[in-house]
């Protein structure tokens, strides 16, 4: 009988070591590229670009400069601020790696990002020119981050999966409420999610439980945001 390897994690608990399968090097490189391109920090930025450039009627009342400002706001609040926070935490010695490989290292980024995400949602919800479904998307990001922080007490839930769960649910909801030929975009969204999650299985040390939990927490966060 072959026993699964275990280690003591940063919480002094016994944890099964999820060793990556031996995939060919090109497959691993593709998986790494997908993981970087669709990093959780970039998912909200991609969604904002999609809404502004691919579905411009959603922001029909905005001129080109105002549309650019929308994308810049998403870039700053969802990508730049969290990234700077991680880099500062690394520089000050609060974390050992920018890859946040342990549950302990993820606490500060979760809390700081939660503040940024809450502020973004709070600002947008008080500006009537923004569509309600976009406001719910920003609220879902805040909820997903909060749920990720809570789940981090018990497991190193996948941040990639969290963000993809929110994105897939949001895009599916858009297809429902807009009642346009949106199926093509939903298909692409779920294809991207499938590829990225598969990539995380290949090159990350996450267990399947951590990846599946992250995805369903993201779905749950967006559903709750729509309901509320």
Secondary structure, DSSP 8 states (H G I E B T S, - for coil): -----EEE-TTS-EEE--------HHHHHHHHHHHHHT-HHHHHHHHHHIIIIISGGGGTTS-HHHHHHHHHHHHIIIIIHHHHHHHHHHHTTS-S-TT--SHHHHHHHHHHHHHHHHHHHHHHHT-TTS-HHHHHHHHHHHHHHHHHHHHTTTS---HHHHHHHHHHHHHHHHHHHH-SS-HHHHHHHHHHHHHHHHHHHHHS---HHHHHHHHHHHHHHHHHHHH-
